[in-house]
Every structure is written in structure tokens, then in C-alpha cells.
Amino acid sequence: MFLQMMRKGLLLLGLLFILQSCSDYQKVLKSENAGEKYTFAENLYNEAKAEDSNRKYKKAIRLFEQILPQYRGKPQGEKLSYLFADSYYQVGDYYLSSFEFERFVQSYPNSDKVEEASFKSGKSYYEESPQYDLDQTDTNKAIDALQSYLNKYPDGEYAEEANLLATELRLKLEKKAFEIAKQYWRIGGNYREGNFTAAITSFNNFIADYPGTPYREEAFYLRFDAAYSYAINSYRNLMQERLQEALEYYQSYKKSYPEGEYIANVDEAYQDIQARLKTFN
């Protein structure tokens, strides 16, 4: 019975404490005293960090939003701007954290927090980067921001992670470019002349733009396959020239990947090309 009463008492005290805290927060929120709000918001941020509490970060953000304009250009403005940006970052609002960290870096280039802010700006854009088949504007922004960090802090505290994130994002762009070219190749399978030529052009651009890509061999093979399919489905008066062009792509694949994954396929197609060319002699 005694233990049960103690538990109820502690529960009641906890509830009263929460209600009092909420009441204090509402009073400060409605207050006109910027200094009081600053102190309360900073304490909320520190508590949120210690407790990993999104709720307290969000409360701090509401106060920061109210007082930040009053502190811009003042000594307290630097710390306040950082806490504001980091609160957004901690609650996962990466769209706003990327903007606020970027703003912090521009406003306080000599701050001892500028390296961290520079990295977190890039990582915020990274978190906003969508899957490869969607618009990649945020991916490009993330790469630019992370590269900017690496250029300024090549041996910085976050350099290793920044390199890993930037590499992952570049691979995403490579995959998007590769899949676009591959889609032209797939559609060309229904023999649409424009899609074969678009596939060949896209694979040429892809190979030139991403020389170290893991999709390079497949791109070489599909480029040849598109050229071969384009040639054998052409009118006879156009076929010979297009077969010769396909042979050039065959040689490129054979030279780069003499024991490649698709060698049997390309060799078989090569034999067919040779037999077709003989009919023109």
C-alpha cells in the first residue's frame, strides 16, 4: 500500500512539474522580454540535447524565431543563429536547417562553429536528396555544399564523412544518367529509330561524363547493342553505313573488355554484322 501511494505521489509530482513547465513556457512565449526568451530558449536547447527531445527542440525553435531578428548583428546573434539552425537539424527539418546553416556561415565566417555549420549545411541537403529517378536539384546542391566544405577543410573533423556522402550522391547522379540512356535503349527495342540514336548519344555522353563509373562496361555493351539493333532494322540503303558504325562500337567494347561479361553476346552480333556486310560486296 505504501509503495503504491509513493508511486502515485511521484506521478502526481511529475505531472505538476510538467504542467508548471508548460505554464512557464507559455508565459515566456507571450512575454515582450527578449533576454528572458533568449535564456529560456537556450536552456530548452540544452535540455533537448541532453534528453534527445524533439519536443523541447521545437519549443526552443518557436522562441528563437521570435527573438532572432532582434539579435542579428549583436554579440549574442552568433550563438543564437547557430542554436536556431541546429535545432532544425536535430528535429529533421533539413530544408530549413540547410538554409539556416548556410546563412550562419555567410554571416559569421570567423566563428568557431563555422566548420561544423558548413558540414551540416551540406549534410542537410544530403538528407533532402531524393531517390535517383526524381529531380536531383537537392542532390547537386548537396554535392556543391559538401565539396565546398572539403575544399575549405580538406583535413577537417567531418572530411571523411563528407567524402563518403559526396561519393554516394555522385553515384546517384550516375545511376540516373545511366537509367535515362538505358530507357532509350529499352524503348528502342520496339524499333523506334529516334530512341536508338538517343540511346547511343546518351551512352556516349554518359561514358564521357563518368569515366570511373561502375556502369561503364554495361554502358559500352548497350551502346553497341543499340547501334547493332539500329543497323539491322534499317532500310537496306542505310544498313551498310550503320553496320560499320556498330562495328566501331564493337571494337571499343572488345578493346576495353576483352573478357567482359557480355563478350559472348557481342561476338555473336559481330559474326552477324560480318555476314551482312558481305552481302554488300
C-alpha positions as CSV (number, residue, x, y, z in Angstrom):
1,M,0.0,0.0,0.0
2,F,2.8,2.4,1.0
3,L,4.7,1.8,-2.3
4,Q,1.5,2.3,-4.3
5,M,0.9,5.6,-2.6
6,M,4.5,6.6,-3.2
7,R,4.2,5.8,-6.9
8,K,1.0,7.8,-7.1
9,G,2.7,10.7,-5.3
10,L,5.7,10.7,-7.6
11,L,3.4,10.5,-10.6
12,L,1.4,13.5,-9.3
13,L,4.6,15.5,-8.7
14,G,5.8,14.7,-12.2
15,L,2.5,15.8,-13.7
16,L,2.6,19.0,-11.6
17,F,6.2,19.7,-12.8
18,I,5.2,19.2,-16.4
19,L,2.2,21.5,-16.0
20,Q,4.4,24.1,-14.3
21,S,7.0,23.9,-17.1
22,C,4.3,24.3,-19.7
23,S,2.9,27.3,-17.8
24,D,6.3,28.9,-17.6
25,Y,6.9,28.3,-21.3
26,Q,3.6,29.9,-22.3
27,K,4.4,32.9,-20.1
28,V,7.8,33.3,-21.7
29,L,6.3,32.8,-25.2
30,K,3.9,35.7,-24.6
31,S,6.5,37.9,-22.9
32,E,8.0,41.0,-24.5
33,N,11.3,40.5,-22.8
34,A,13.8,39.3,-25.4
35,G,16.5,38.5,-22.8
36,E,14.2,36.2,-20.9
37,K,13.2,34.4,-24.1
38,Y,16.9,34.0,-25.0
39,T,17.8,32.4,-21.7
40,F,14.7,30.2,-21.7
41,A,15.3,29.1,-25.3
42,E,18.9,28.3,-24.7
43,N,18.0,26.2,-21.6
44,L,15.4,24.4,-23.7
45,Y,18.0,23.6,-26.4
46,N,20.5,22.3,-23.8
47,E,17.8,20.1,-22.2
48,A,16.7,18.9,-25.6
49,K,20.3,17.9,-26.4
50,A,20.7,16.1,-23.1
51,E,17.4,14.3,-23.4
52,D,17.3,13.9,-27.2
53,S,13.9,15.5,-27.0
54,N,12.3,16.7,-30.3
55,R,9.5,18.3,-28.3
56,K,11.9,20.6,-26.5
57,Y,13.8,21.5,-29.7
58,K,10.6,22.5,-31.3
59,K,9.7,24.7,-28.3
60,A,13.1,26.3,-28.5
61,I,12.6,27.0,-32.2
62,R,9.4,28.9,-31.5
63,L,11.3,31.2,-29.1
64,F,14.3,31.5,-31.4
65,E,12.0,32.6,-34.3
66,Q,10.6,35.4,-32.1
67,I,13.9,36.9,-31.0
68,L,16.4,36.2,-33.7
69,P,15.7,39.4,-35.7
70,Q,16.4,41.5,-32.6
71,Y,19.8,39.9,-32.1
72,R,21.2,39.9,-35.6
73,G,24.4,42.0,-35.7
74,K,24.7,41.8,-31.9
75,P,27.3,39.6,-30.0
76,Q,24.5,37.1,-28.9
77,G,23.4,36.8,-32.5
78,E,26.1,34.4,-33.5
79,K,25.3,31.8,-30.8
80,L,21.5,32.3,-31.3
81,S,21.8,31.7,-35.1
82,Y,23.8,28.5,-34.6
83,L,21.3,27.2,-32.0
84,F,18.4,28.0,-34.3
85,A,19.9,26.2,-37.2
86,D,21.0,23.2,-35.2
87,S,17.5,22.9,-33.6
88,Y,16.0,22.5,-37.1
89,Y,18.8,20.0,-37.9
90,Q,18.1,17.9,-34.7
91,V,14.3,17.6,-35.4
92,G,15.0,16.6,-39.0
93,D,13.7,19.7,-40.7
94,Y,16.6,19.6,-43.2
95,Y,15.1,22.1,-45.7
96,L,15.3,24.8,-43.1
97,S,18.5,23.7,-41.4
98,S,20.3,23.8,-44.8
99,F,19.2,27.4,-45.3
100,E,20.0,28.5,-41.7
101,F,23.4,26.8,-41.6
102,E,24.3,28.4,-44.9
103,R,23.1,31.8,-43.6
104,F,25.2,31.2,-40.4
105,V,28.4,30.5,-42.5
106,Q,27.9,33.7,-44.5
107,S,27.1,35.8,-41.5
108,Y,29.8,34.5,-39.2
109,P,32.8,33.3,-41.3
110,N,35.1,33.6,-38.3
111,S,33.0,31.7,-35.8
112,D,34.5,28.6,-34.1
113,K,31.3,26.9,-35.3
114,V,31.7,27.7,-38.9
115,E,33.3,24.4,-39.9
116,E,30.5,22.4,-38.3
117,A,27.9,24.6,-39.8
118,S,29.4,24.3,-43.2
119,F,29.3,20.5,-43.0
120,K,25.8,20.3,-41.5
121,S,24.6,22.6,-44.3
122,G,25.9,20.1,-46.8
123,K,24.5,17.1,-44.9
124,S,21.1,18.8,-44.6
125,Y,21.0,18.9,-48.4
126,Y,22.1,15.3,-48.5
127,E,19.2,14.3,-46.3
128,E,16.9,16.1,-48.7
129,S,18.3,14.3,-51.7
130,P,15.5,12.1,-53.2
131,Q,15.8,8.7,-54.9
132,Y,17.7,8.7,-58.2
133,D,14.7,8.7,-60.5
134,L,13.3,12.0,-59.2
135,D,14.5,15.6,-59.7
136,Q,18.1,15.9,-58.4
137,T,18.3,19.6,-57.6
138,D,18.9,19.0,-53.9
139,T,21.5,16.3,-54.8
140,N,23.5,18.8,-56.8
141,K,23.2,21.4,-54.0
142,A,24.4,18.8,-51.5
143,I,27.4,17.8,-53.7
144,D,28.3,21.5,-54.1
145,A,28.0,22.2,-50.4
146,L,30.0,19.1,-49.3
147,Q,32.6,19.9,-51.9
148,S,32.8,23.5,-50.6
149,Y,33.4,22.1,-47.1
150,L,36.1,19.7,-48.4
151,N,37.8,22.5,-50.3
152,K,38.0,24.6,-47.2
153,Y,38.6,21.9,-44.7
154,P,40.4,19.0,-46.5
155,D,41.6,17.6,-43.2
156,G,38.6,18.8,-41.2
157,E,36.8,16.9,-38.5
158,Y,34.0,15.9,-40.9
159,A,36.1,15.4,-44.0
160,E,35.9,11.6,-44.1
161,E,32.1,11.6,-43.7
162,A,31.7,14.5,-46.2
163,N,33.7,12.5,-48.8
164,L,31.5,9.4,-48.3
165,L,28.3,11.4,-48.6
166,A,29.5,13.2,-51.7
167,T,30.6,9.9,-53.3
168,E,27.2,8.3,-52.6
169,L,25.4,11.3,-54.2
170,R,27.6,11.3,-57.3
171,L,26.8,7.6,-57.7
172,K,23.1,8.5,-57.5
173,L,23.6,11.0,-60.4
174,E,25.5,8.4,-62.4
175,K,22.7,5.9,-61.9
176,K,20.1,8.5,-63.0
177,A,22.1,9.3,-66.2
178,F,22.7,5.6,-66.9
179,E,19.0,4.7,-66.4
180,I,17.9,7.5,-68.8
181,A,20.2,6.2,-71.5
182,K,19.0,2.6,-70.7
183,Q,15.4,3.7,-71.0
184,Y,16.0,5.0,-74.6
185,W,17.6,1.6,-75.3
186,R,14.6,-0.3,-73.9
187,I,12.1,1.7,-75.9
188,G,14.3,1.3,-79.0
189,G,13.6,-2.5,-78.6
190,N,10.2,-1.7,-80.2
191,Y,12.2,-0.3,-83.1
192,R,11.8,3.4,-82.8
193,E,14.7,4.9,-84.8
194,G,14.9,8.1,-82.7
195,N,15.2,6.1,-79.5
196,F,18.1,4.1,-80.8
197,T,20.0,7.2,-81.8
198,A,19.1,8.9,-78.5
199,A,20.3,5.8,-76.6
200,I,23.7,5.9,-78.5
201,T,24.1,9.6,-77.8
202,S,23.1,9.2,-74.2
203,F,25.6,6.3,-73.7
204,N,28.3,8.3,-75.4
205,N,27.7,11.3,-73.1
206,F,27.5,9.0,-70.0
207,I,30.8,7.3,-70.8
208,A,32.5,10.7,-71.3
209,D,31.0,12.3,-68.2
210,Y,31.6,9.3,-65.8
211,P,34.8,7.6,-66.8
212,G,35.1,5.8,-63.5
213,T,31.5,4.6,-63.2
214,P,30.7,1.1,-62.1
215,Y,28.2,1.0,-65.0
216,R,30.8,1.6,-67.6
217,E,31.1,-1.9,-69.1
218,E,27.3,-2.2,-69.3
219,A,27.1,1.2,-71.0
220,F,29.7,0.1,-73.6
221,Y,27.7,-3.1,-74.3
222,L,24.3,-1.4,-74.5
223,R,25.7,1.3,-76.8
224,F,26.9,-1.4,-79.1
225,D,23.7,-3.2,-78.9
226,A,21.7,-0.1,-79.7
227,A,23.9,0.6,-82.7
228,Y,23.6,-3.0,-83.9
229,S,19.8,-3.1,-83.5
230,Y,19.6,0.3,-85.2
231,A,21.6,-1.0,-88.2
232,I,19.9,-4.4,-88.7
233,N,16.4,-2.8,-88.6
234,S,17.3,-0.1,-91.1
235,Y,16.3,0.2,-94.7
236,R,18.9,-1.6,-96.9
237,N,20.2,1.7,-98.5
238,L,21.1,2.8,-94.9
239,M,22.2,-0.5,-93.4
240,Q,25.8,-0.8,-94.6
241,E,26.9,2.5,-93.1
242,R,25.1,1.8,-89.9
243,L,26.7,-1.7,-89.6
244,Q,30.1,-0.1,-90.0
245,E,29.2,2.3,-87.1
246,A,28.1,-0.7,-85.0
247,L,31.5,-2.3,-85.7
248,E,33.3,0.7,-84.2
249,Y,31.3,0.3,-81.0
250,Y,32.1,-3.4,-81.1
251,Q,35.8,-2.7,-81.3
252,S,35.5,-0.2,-78.4
253,Y,33.9,-2.8,-76.2
254,K,36.3,-5.6,-77.3
255,K,39.3,-3.4,-76.6
256,S,38.1,-2.2,-73.2
257,Y,36.7,-5.6,-72.0
258,P,38.3,-8.5,-73.9
259,E,37.0,-10.9,-71.3
260,G,34.0,-8.9,-70.3
261,E,30.6,-10.1,-69.0
262,Y,28.9,-9.5,-72.4
263,I,31.7,-10.8,-74.7
264,A,29.7,-13.8,-75.9
265,N,26.8,-11.5,-76.9
266,V,28.9,-9.0,-78.8
267,D,30.9,-11.7,-80.6
268,E,27.7,-13.3,-81.8
269,A,26.4,-10.0,-83.0
270,Y,29.8,-9.3,-84.6
271,Q,29.5,-12.5,-86.7
272,D,26.1,-11.4,-87.9
273,I,27.4,-8.0,-88.8
274,Q,30.3,-9.5,-90.9
275,A,27.8,-11.8,-92.7
276,R,25.5,-8.9,-93.5
277,L,28.4,-6.7,-94.7
278,K,29.4,-9.5,-97.2
279,T,26.1,-9.2,-98.9
280,F,27.0,-5.6,-99.9
281,N,30.3,-6.6,-101.7
